Amino acid sequence: MRILDLTGPDQAAAYDFHRQSLLWIDQTNERVLALGRNYPAGLKVPLHSHGRAQLWFARRGVVLVSTQDQRWMIPPGHALVIPAGVEHSAEMISAVEMRSIYVDVEGDATNRPRVVEVTPLAQNLIEELVEVDRMPVRALRLALVTELLLDEFGQLQERPLGLPFPNDQRLARLCRQFLKVPSATISIDDWARDMGIGRRSFTRLFRAETGVSFVTWRQQACLFASLPRLADGEPVTTVALDAGYENIAAFSTMFRRVLGRSPSTYLKMRGA
């Protein structure tokens, strides 16, 4: 229950403290652990795993978490649930204030990471646990906060912010290029022509490599690329037009379909 600041000048000491924290997480007997970290933009956390499930909550900023075959964008107000034993790395898209909760979950059938929207109640409970070292807290209060957070954990709604990446190198190259310059108007024929294969062959390959259709992936990727810009305060209209949408209404419709609300409402609720 501590806050680790990795934004200071002594990065070597900070990473050493980070490694010590990983040992502390896996060796302690406490039922629930809370840890806060402040990361600078561009910092990369190497591949690692935990002996217990992790709730990786982005209090401020945007982070990209990767496993061997998938990536997850964690925008402000959301968290990635990472099952125990899953190897993952992270890259800070912007300066990030992270809060992590580590839990031993008995009988949890979850075997895949998933992005969830963190409720205001859960956010306050997480912050309460992280702040324990800074203030005296009665044992009864700590136990009640912990139990309430575990109960609230089961109420968090999953959001489709995972982005599968193909193993095929030609296809992966196009996917990376798309994330740098997303466009809602690029078509299956465009990518099939770039790869020198037919439309039907491309469609089969894309679904086999990613598990989703090209249209679904394109929609997810457009949202994936727009969230950091929106979190940085760029106008919705600018982000929508840059993504290839003809107007803000079309972009808002896609945004609402994925996140359940319009971009403006979403940003107000997230405090962006």
Secondary structure, DSSP 8 states (H G I E B T S, - for coil): -EEEE--SS-HHHHHHHHHHHHHHHHH---SEEEEEEEE-TT-EEEEE--SSEEEEEEEES-EEEE-SSEEEEE-TTEEEEE-TT--EEEEESS-EEEEEEEE--TT----S-EEEE--HHHHHHHHHHHGGGGS---HHHHHHHHHHHHHHHTT-EEE--EEE--SSHHHHHHHHHHHHS--TT--HHHHHHHHT--HHHHHHHHHHHHSS-HHHHHHHHHHHHHHHHHHTT--HHHHHHHTT-SSHHHHHHHHHHHHSS-HHHHHHHHT-
